[in-house]
Amino acid sequence: VNICETSSCVYYDLDLISDFCSENDIFLVVDAISSFLANPLNMVEKNIDVVITGSQKALACPPGISVIVLGENALERVENNTCSCMYFDLKDILKNGERGQTPFTPAVTILLQINQRLKEIKSQGGVESEIERISTLASDFRKRIEDLPLEIHCNDLGNSVTGVFCVDSKADDVVDALKNDYGIWVNPNGGEIGEKMFRVGHIGNLTLKDNDVLIDALHDLEKRGILK
């Protein structure tokens, strides 16, 4: 089984991965939790066997619902497999789905929110329109930080979020100042690059006006000597 993550930071070339899996008879499972509804993804065109996503991120509902979409090969594999785990018994889940139910009590309130959110997306032009909206937000932000002491080190960014590197300032100082002084929340980054990098999201109930507010705040931090 090959797990391909179409992550929020790096959007992998699914054509290359799909071709490799097809040529080598590898089962292709795509982690689309960060990219679902933010980047184009077509299971049939890319020969994807399974797509995994969730109720959070671009779907913009609370976490708590896992969504697993199975292609024909995956369905056949599930039907011919004896599951040793009660919780992850996809055969049982599919059987219950025939009567419109789940094996156990689901997070009903989140399902209702997902239903409403899907209606909202449909009324606003559908999946393509939602992807375009998020892409526009991401492109606008990335273009407008070009004159700031910030850098983007990745050439293959997805639309969900932008990882931003500080040139001479500390990322924590920028993150804290945005939160405490402007009421703006961006995401700090952990690990070895945590001191230099923070992440700006482009999903959820955001507009170009929100980008205006953030860019203005970043310019103000530069004037104050916090962003340098």
C-alpha positions as protocol buffer text, in pm:
chain_id: "A"
residue {
  index: 1
  type: VAL
  ca { x: 0 y: 0 z: 0 }
}
residue {
  index: 2
  type: ASN
  ca { x: 136 y: 340 z: -96 }
}
residue {
  index: 3
  type: ILE
  ca { x: 28 y: 637 z: 112 }
}
residue {
  index: 4
  type: CYS
  ca { x: 48 y: 959 z: -87 }
}
residue {
  index: 5
  type: GLU
  ca { x: -9 y: 1278 z: 112 }
}
residue {
  index: 6
  type: THR
  ca { x: -137 y: 1572 z: -90 }
}
residue {
  index: 7
  type: SER
  ca { x: -39 y: 1797 z: 196 }
}
residue {
  index: 8
  type: SER
  ca { x: -116 y: 2158 z: 269 }
}
residue {
  index: 9
  type: CYS
  ca { x: 245 y: 2263 z: 232 }
}
residue {
  index: 10
  type: VAL
  ca { x: 358 y: 2056 z: -65 }
}
residue {
  index: 11
  type: TYR
  ca { x: 125 y: 1943 z: -341 }
}
residue {
  index: 12
  type: TYR
  ca { x: 278 y: 1627 z: -481 }
}
residue {
  index: 13
  type: ASP
  ca { x: 267 y: 1540 z: -852 }
}
residue {
  index: 14
  type: LEU
  ca { x: -9 y: 1279 z: -852 }
}
residue {
  index: 15
  type: ASP
  ca { x: 48 y: 1201 z: -1219 }
}
residue {
  index: 16
  type: LEU
  ca { x: 396 y: 1068 z: -1147 }
}
residue {
  index: 17
  type: ILE
  ca { x: 286 y: 882 z: -836 }
}
residue {
  index: 18
  type: SER
  ca { x: -20 y: 736 z: -1006 }
}
residue {
  index: 19
  type: ASP
  ca { x: 183 y: 614 z: -1304 }
}
residue {
  index: 20
  type: PHE
  ca { x: 440 y: 456 z: -1072 }
}
residue {
  index: 21
  type: CYS
  ca { x: 172 y: 275 z: -870 }
}
residue {
  index: 22
  type: SER
  ca { x: -6 y: 152 z: -1183 }
}
residue {
  index: 23
  type: GLU
  ca { x: 316 y: 24 z: -1340 }
}
residue {
  index: 24
  type: ASN
  ca { x: 416 y: -159 z: -1022 }
}
residue {
  index: 25
  type: ASP
  ca { x: 70 y: -283 z: -919 }
}
residue {
  index: 26
  type: ILE
  ca { x: 74 y: -76 z: -600 }
}
residue {
  index: 27
  type: PHE
  ca { x: -246 y: 12 z: -416 }
}
residue {
  index: 28
  type: LEU
  ca { x: -270 y: 393 z: -409 }
}
residue {
  index: 29
  type: VAL
  ca { x: -413 y: 555 z: -95 }
}
residue {
  index: 30
  type: VAL
  ca { x: -420 y: 935 z: -89 }
}
residue {
  index: 31
  type: ASP
  ca { x: -421 y: 1137 z: 233 }
}
residue {
  index: 32
  type: ALA
  ca { x: -629 y: 1436 z: 121 }
}
residue {
  index: 33
  type: ILE
  ca { x: -714 y: 1577 z: 463 }
}
residue {
  index: 34
  type: SER
  ca { x: -538 y: 1905 z: 386 }
}
residue {
  index: 35
  type: SER
  ca { x: -604 y: 1922 z: 12 }
}
residue {
  index: 36
  type: PHE
  ca { x: -969 y: 1814 z: -17 }
}
residue {
  index: 37
  type: LEU
  ca { x: -1174 y: 2105 z: -157 }
}
residue {
  index: 38
  type: ALA
  ca { x: -858 y: 2318 z: -173 }
}
residue {
  index: 39
  type: ASN
  ca { x: -680 y: 2148 z: -466 }
}
residue {
  index: 40
  type: PRO
  ca { x: -819 y: 1956 z: -764 }
}
residue {
  index: 41
  type: LEU
  ca { x: -841 y: 1580 z: -703 }
}
residue {
  index: 42
  type: ASN
  ca { x: -1003 y: 1326 z: -934 }
}
residue {
  index: 43
  type: MET
  ca { x: -991 y: 961 z: -827 }
}
residue {
  index: 44
  type: VAL
  ca { x: -1079 y: 822 z: -1170 }
}
residue {
  index: 45
  type: GLU
  ca { x: -831 y: 1033 z: -1367 }
}
residue {
  index: 46
  type: LYS
  ca { x: -546 y: 961 z: -1124 }
}
residue {
  index: 47
  type: ASN
  ca { x: -629 y: 590 z: -1073 }
}
residue {
  index: 48
  type: ILE
  ca { x: -660 y: 642 z: -697 }
}
residue {
  index: 49
  type: ASP
  ca { x: -790 y: 346 z: -498 }
}
residue {
  index: 50
  type: VAL
  ca { x: -871 y: 523 z: -170 }
}
residue {
  index: 51
  type: VAL
  ca { x: -904 y: 886 z: -64 }
}
residue {
  index: 52
  type: ILE
  ca { x: -902 y: 974 z: 304 }
}
residue {
  index: 53
  type: THR
  ca { x: -1019 y: 1312 z: 431 }
}
residue {
  index: 54
  type: GLY
  ca { x: -1192 y: 1463 z: 732 }
}
residue {
  index: 55
  type: SER
  ca { x: -1458 y: 1707 z: 839 }
}
residue {
  index: 56
  type: GLN
  ca { x: -1207 y: 1979 z: 925 }
}
residue {
  index: 57
  type: LYS
  ca { x: -971 y: 2182 z: 703 }
}
residue {
  index: 58
  type: ALA
  ca { x: -1132 y: 2309 z: 380 }
}
residue {
  index: 59
  type: LEU
  ca { x: -1463 y: 2140 z: 454 }
}
residue {
  index: 60
  type: ALA
  ca { x: -1463 y: 2385 z: 747 }
}
residue {
  index: 61
  type: CYS
  ca { x: -1655 y: 2176 z: 1000 }
}
residue {
  index: 62
  type: PRO
  ca { x: -1541 y: 2060 z: 1344 }
}
residue {
  index: 63
  type: PRO
  ca { x: -1306 y: 1759 z: 1353 }
}
residue {
  index: 64
  type: GLY
  ca { x: -1461 y: 1426 z: 1441 }
}
residue {
  index: 65
  type: ILE
  ca { x: -1575 y: 1266 z: 1115 }
}
residue {
  index: 66
  type: SER
  ca { x: -1338 y: 1061 z: 898 }
}
residue {
  index: 67
  type: VAL
  ca { x: -1432 y: 1031 z: 532 }
}
residue {
  index: 68
  type: ILE
  ca { x: -1302 y: 733 z: 333 }
}
residue {
  index: 69
  type: VAL
  ca { x: -1385 y: 711 z: -38 }
}
residue {
  index: 70
  type: LEU
  ca { x: -1326 y: 375 z: -203 }
}
residue {
  index: 71
  type: GLY
  ca { x: -1267 y: 306 z: -572 }
}
residue {
  index: 72
  type: GLU
  ca { x: -1369 y: -18 z: -745 }
}
residue {
  index: 73
  type: ASN
  ca { x: -1044 y: -198 z: -661 }
}
residue {
  index: 74
  type: ALA
  ca { x: -1075 y: -96 z: -298 }
}
residue {
  index: 75
  type: LEU
  ca { x: -1436 y: -211 z: -278 }
}
residue {
  index: 76
  type: GLU
  ca { x: -1339 y: -550 z: -416 }
}
residue {
  index: 77
  type: ARG
  ca { x: -1051 y: -574 z: -171 }
}
residue {
  index: 78
  type: VAL
  ca { x: -1280 y: -491 z: 122 }
}
residue {
  index: 79
  type: GLU
  ca { x: -1538 y: -749 z: 17 }
}
residue {
  index: 80
  type: ASN
  ca { x: -1274 y: -1023 z: -13 }
}
residue {
  index: 81
  type: ASN
  ca { x: -1101 y: -940 z: 313 }
}
residue {
  index: 82
  type: THR
  ca { x: -1177 y: -1061 z: 664 }
}
residue {
  index: 83
  type: CYS
  ca { x: -1122 y: -773 z: 902 }
}
residue {
  index: 84
  type: SER
  ca { x: -970 y: -849 z: 1242 }
}
residue {
  index: 85
  type: CYS
  ca { x: -1059 y: -508 z: 1382 }
}
residue {
  index: 86
  type: MET
  ca { x: -1416 y: -427 z: 1481 }
}
residue {
  index: 87
  type: TYR
  ca { x: -1371 y: -50 z: 1464 }
}
residue {
  index: 88
  type: PHE
  ca { x: -1213 y: -46 z: 1118 }
}
residue {
  index: 89
  type: ASP
  ca { x: -1439 y: -306 z: 957 }
}
residue {
  index: 90
  type: LEU
  ca { x: -1517 y: -131 z: 629 }
}
residue {
  index: 91
  type: LYS
  ca { x: -1730 y: -425 z: 514 }
}
residue {
  index: 92
  type: ASP
  ca { x: -1959 y: -375 z: 813 }
}
residue {
  index: 93
  type: ILE
  ca { x: -1965 y: 1 z: 754 }
}
residue {
  index: 94
  type: LEU
  ca { x: -2065 y: -47 z: 389 }
}
residue {
  index: 95
  type: LYS
  ca { x: -2335 y: -296 z: 486 }
}
residue {
  index: 96
  type: ASN
  ca { x: -2485 y: -52 z: 734 }
}
residue {
  index: 97
  type: GLY
  ca { x: -2463 y: 220 z: 472 }
}
residue {
  index: 98
  type: GLU
  ca { x: -2716 y: 30 z: 258 }
}
residue {
  index: 99
  type: ARG
  ca { x: -2977 y: 118 z: 522 }
}
residue {
  index: 100
  type: GLY
  ca { x: -2847 y: 472 z: 566 }
}
residue {
  index: 101
  type: GLN
  ca { x: -2685 y: 399 z: 902 }
}
residue {
  index: 102
  type: THR
  ca { x: -2348 y: 345 z: 1068 }
}
residue {
  index: 103
  type: PRO
  ca { x: -2249 y: 46 z: 1286 }
}
residue {
  index: 104
  type: PHE
  ca { x: -2223 y: 266 z: 1592 }
}
residue {
  index: 105
  type: THR
  ca { x: -2352 y: 608 z: 1698 }
}
residue {
  index: 106
  type: PRO
  ca { x: -2184 y: 873 z: 1481 }
}
residue {
  index: 107
  type: ALA
  ca { x: -2112 y: 1237 z: 1562 }
}
residue {
  index: 108
  type: VAL
  ca { x: -2461 y: 1341 z: 1455 }
}
residue {
  index: 109
  type: THR
  ca { x: -2417 y: 1715 z: 1504 }
}
residue {
  index: 110
  type: ILE
  ca { x: -2105 y: 1719 z: 1283 }
}
residue {
  index: 111
  type: LEU
  ca { x: -2286 y: 1521 z: 1013 }
}
residue {
  index: 112
  type: LEU
  ca { x: -2562 y: 1783 z: 1016 }
}
residue {
  index: 113
  type: GLN
  ca { x: -2302 y: 2058 z: 984 }
}
residue {
  index: 114
  type: ILE
  ca { x: -2134 y: 1876 z: 694 }
}
residue {
  index: 115
  type: ASN
  ca { x: -2472 y: 1845 z: 523 }
}
residue {
  index: 116
  type: GLN
  ca { x: -2530 y: 2219 z: 558 }
}
residue {
  index: 117
  type: ARG
  ca { x: -2177 y: 2300 z: 446 }
}
residue {
  index: 118
  type: LEU
  ca { x: -2212 y: 2087 z: 131 }
}
residue {
  index: 119
  type: LYS
  ca { x: -2536 y: 2267 z: 48 }
}
residue {
  index: 120
  type: GLU
  ca { x: -2353 y: 2598 z: 92 }
}
residue {
  index: 121
  type: ILE
  ca { x: -2071 y: 2490 z: -141 }
}
residue {
  index: 122
  type: LYS
  ca { x: -2323 y: 2375 z: -402 }
}
residue {
  index: 123
  type: SER
  ca { x: -2515 y: 2704 z: -385 }
}
residue {
  index: 124
  type: GLN
  ca { x: -2192 y: 2901 z: -434 }
}
residue {
  index: 125
  type: GLY
  ca { x: -2092 y: 2724 z: -753 }
}
residue {
  index: 126
  type: GLY
  ca { x: -1976 y: 2380 z: -644 }
}
residue {
  index: 127
  type: VAL
  ca { x: -1638 y: 2220 z: -587 }
}
residue {
  index: 128
  type: GLU
  ca { x: -1457 y: 2402 z: -869 }
}
residue {
  index: 129
  type: SER
  ca { x: -1575 y: 2738 z: -737 }
}
residue {
  index: 130
  type: GLU
  ca { x: -1460 y: 2657 z: -383 }
}
residue {
  index: 131
  type: ILE
  ca { x: -1116 y: 2546 z: -504 }
}
residue {
  index: 132
  type: GLU
  ca { x: -1085 y: 2864 z: -710 }
}
residue {
  index: 133
  type: ARG
  ca { x: -1183 y: 3078 z: -410 }
}
residue {
  index: 134
  type: ILE
  ca { x: -915 y: 2923 z: -190 }
}
residue {
  index: 135
  type: SER
  ca { x: -657 y: 2937 z: -470 }
}
residue {
  index: 136
  type: THR
  ca { x: -727 y: 3308 z: -516 }
}
residue {
  index: 137
  type: LEU
  ca { x: -673 y: 3375 z: -146 }
}
residue {
  index: 138
  type: ALA
  ca { x: -347 y: 3181 z: -144 }
}
residue {
  index: 139
  type: SER
  ca { x: -210 y: 3348 z: -459 }
}
residue {
  index: 140
  type: ASP
  ca { x: -306 y: 3693 z: -336 }
}
residue {
  index: 141
  type: PHE
  ca { x: -127 y: 3645 z: -3 }
}
residue {
  index: 142
  type: ARG
  ca { x: 188 y: 3499 z: -160 }
}
residue {
  index: 143
  type: LYS
  ca { x: 218 y: 3784 z: -408 }
}
residue {
  index: 144
  type: ARG
  ca { x: 167 y: 4054 z: -147 }
}
residue {
  index: 145
  type: ILE
  ca { x: 444 y: 3939 z: 87 }
}
residue {
  index: 146
  type: GLU
  ca { x: 710 y: 3970 z: -183 }
}
residue {
  index: 147
  type: ASP
  ca { x: 816 y: 4313 z: -53 }
}
residue {
  index: 148
  type: LEU
  ca { x: 832 y: 4197 z: 309 }
}
residue {
  index: 149
  type: PRO
  ca { x: 1130 y: 4029 z: 482 }
}
residue {
  index: 150
  type: LEU
  ca { x: 959 y: 3692 z: 440 }
}
residue {
  index: 151
  type: GLU
  ca { x: 1044 y: 3400 z: 213 }
}
residue {
  index: 152
  type: ILE
  ca { x: 865 y: 3099 z: 69 }
}
residue {
  index: 153
  type: HIS
  ca { x: 1104 y: 2806 z: 28 }
}
residue {
  index: 154
  type: CYS
  ca { x: 872 y: 2563 z: -149 }
}
residue {
  index: 155
  type: ASN
  ca { x: 797 y: 2571 z: -522 }
}
residue {
  index: 156
  type: ASP
  ca { x: 506 y: 2325 z: -516 }
}
residue {
  index: 157
  type: LEU
  ca { x: 263 y: 2473 z: -267 }
}
residue {
  index: 158
  type: GLY
  ca { x: -91 y: 2353 z: -221 }
}
residue {
  index: 159
  type: ASN
  ca { x: -367 y: 2608 z: -173 }
}
residue {
  index: 160
  type: SER
  ca { x: -459 y: 2534 z: 189 }
}
residue {
  index: 161
  type: VAL
  ca { x: -172 y: 2705 z: 368 }
}
residue {
  index: 162
  type: THR
  ca { x: 152 y: 2893 z: 307 }
}
residue {
  index: 163
  type: GLY
  ca { x: 466 y: 2817 z: 504 }
}
residue {
  index: 164
  type: VAL
  ca { x: 649 y: 3149 z: 554 }
}
residue {
  index: 165
  type: PHE
  ca { x: 1013 y: 3187 z: 661 }
}
residue {
  index: 166
  type: CYS
  ca { x: 1137 y: 3494 z: 845 }
}
residue {
  index: 167
  type: VAL
  ca { x: 1460 y: 3643 z: 709 }
}
residue {
  index: 168
  type: ASP
  ca { x: 1612 y: 3781 z: 1031 }
}
residue {
  index: 169
  type: SER
  ca { x: 1331 y: 3784 z: 1287 }
}
residue {
  index: 170
  type: LYS
  ca { x: 1205 y: 3500 z: 1505 }
}
residue {
  index: 171
  type: ALA
  ca { x: 883 y: 3336 z: 1395 }
}
residue {
  index: 172
  type: ASP
  ca { x: 752 y: 3316 z: 1753 }
}
residue {
  index: 173
  type: ASP
  ca { x: 788 y: 3693 z: 1793 }
}
residue {
  index: 174
  type: VAL
  ca { x: 583 y: 3752 z: 1478 }
}
residue {
  index: 175
  type: VAL
  ca { x: 318 y: 3495 z: 1574 }
}
residue {
  index: 176
  type: ASP
  ca { x: 281 y: 3636 z: 1926 }
}
residue {
  index: 177
  type: ALA
  ca { x: 267 y: 3997 z: 1807 }
}
residue {
  index: 178
  type: LEU
  ca { x: 0 y: 3918 z: 1548 }
}
residue {
  index: 179
  type: LYS
  ca { x: -210 y: 3744 z: 1813 }
}
residue {
  index: 180
  type: ASN
  ca { x: -162 y: 3985 z: 2102 }
}
residue {
  index: 181
  type: ASP
  ca { x: -151 y: 4319 z: 1920 }
}
residue {
  index: 182
  type: TYR
  ca { x: -379 y: 4263 z: 1620 }
}
residue {
  index: 183
  type: GLY
  ca { x: -605 y: 3971 z: 1713 }
}
residue {
  index: 184
  type: ILE
  ca { x: -475 y: 3769 z: 1417 }
}
residue {
  index: 185
  type: TRP
  ca { x: -396 y: 3400 z: 1458 }
}
residue {
  index: 186
  type: VAL
  ca { x: -140 y: 3227 z: 1238 }
}
residue {
  index: 187
  type: ASN
  ca { x: 14 y: 2888 z: 1305 }
}
residue {
  index: 188
  type: PRO
  ca { x: 358 y: 2845 z: 1463 }
}
residue {
  index: 189
  type: ASN
  ca { x: 567 y: 2560 z: 1330 }
}
residue {
  index: 190
  type: GLY
  ca { x: 744 y: 2294 z: 1533 }
}
residue {
  index: 191
  type: GLY
  ca { x: 1065 y: 2105 z: 1477 }
}
residue {
  index: 192
  type: GLU
  ca { x: 1400 y: 2232 z: 1360 }
}
residue {
  index: 193
  type: ILE
  ca { x: 1250 y: 2513 z: 1151 }
}
residue {
  index: 194
  type: GLY
  ca { x: 1012 y: 2631 z: 1422 }
}
residue {
  index: 195
  type: GLU
  ca { x: 1223 y: 2938 z: 1505 }
}
residue {
  index: 196
  type: LYS
  ca { x: 1206 y: 3068 z: 1149 }
}
residue {
  index: 197
  type: MET
  ca { x: 877 y: 2947 z: 1002 }
}
residue {
  index: 198
  type: PHE
  ca { x: 508 y: 3010 z: 1061 }
}
residue {
  index: 199
  type: ARG
  ca { x: 206 y: 2909 z: 853 }
}
residue {
  index: 200
  type: VAL
  ca { x: -80 y: 3117 z: 715 }
}
residue {
  index: 201
  type: GLY
  ca { x: -403 y: 2935 z: 633 }
}
residue {
  index: 202
  type: HIS
  ca { x: -630 y: 3014 z: 339 }
}
residue {
  index: 203
  type: ILE
  ca { x: -925 y: 2786 z: 415 }
}
residue {
  index: 204
  type: GLY
  ca { x: -1244 y: 2845 z: 608 }
}
residue {
  index: 205
  type: ASN
  ca { x: -1449 y: 3163 z: 622 }
}
residue {
  index: 206
  type: LEU
  ca { x: -1176 y: 3392 z: 487 }
}
residue {
  index: 207
  type: THR
  ca { x: -1191 y: 3666 z: 226 }
}
residue {
  index: 208
  type: LEU
  ca { x: -948 y: 3897 z: 47 }
}
residue {
  index: 209
  type: LYS
  ca { x: -1033 y: 4159 z: 310 }
}
residue {
  index: 210
  type: ASP
  ca { x: -883 y: 3924 z: 571 }
}
residue {
  index: 211
  type: ASN
  ca { x: -566 y: 3918 z: 361 }
}
residue {
  index: 212
  type: ASP
  ca { x: -571 y: 4300 z: 367 }
}
residue {
  index: 213
  type: VAL
  ca { x: -583 y: 4302 z: 746 }
}
residue {
  index: 214
  type: LEU
  ca { x: -298 y: 4051 z: 778 }
}
residue {
  index: 215
  type: ILE
  ca { x: -74 y: 4224 z: 523 }
}
residue {
  index: 216
  type: ASP
  ca { x: -130 y: 4562 z: 690 }
}
residue {
  index: 217
  type: ALA
  ca { x: -36 y: 4408 z: 1026 }
}
residue {
  index: 218
  type: LEU
  ca { x: 281 y: 4253 z: 882 }
}
residue {
  index: 219
  type: HIS
  ca { x: 387 y: 4589 z: 735 }
}
residue {
  index: 220
  type: ASP
  ca { x: 324 y: 4749 z: 1073 }
}
residue {
  index: 221
  type: LEU
  ca { x: 538 y: 4483 z: 1243 }
}
residue {
  index: 222
  type: GLU
  ca { x: 813 y: 4565 z: 997 }
}
residue {
  index: 223
  type: LYS
  ca { x: 794 y: 4934 z: 1091 }
}
residue {
  index: 224
  type: ARG
  ca { x: 811 y: 4838 z: 1459 }
}
residue {
  index: 225
  type: GLY
  ca { x: 1122 y: 4627 z: 1398 }
}
residue {
  index: 226
  type: ILE
  ca { x: 957 y: 4300 z: 1503 }
}
residue {
  index: 227
  type: LEU
  ca { x: 953 y: 4167 z: 1147 }
}
residue {
  index: 228
  type: LYS
  ca { x: 1294 y: 4215 z: 991 }
}
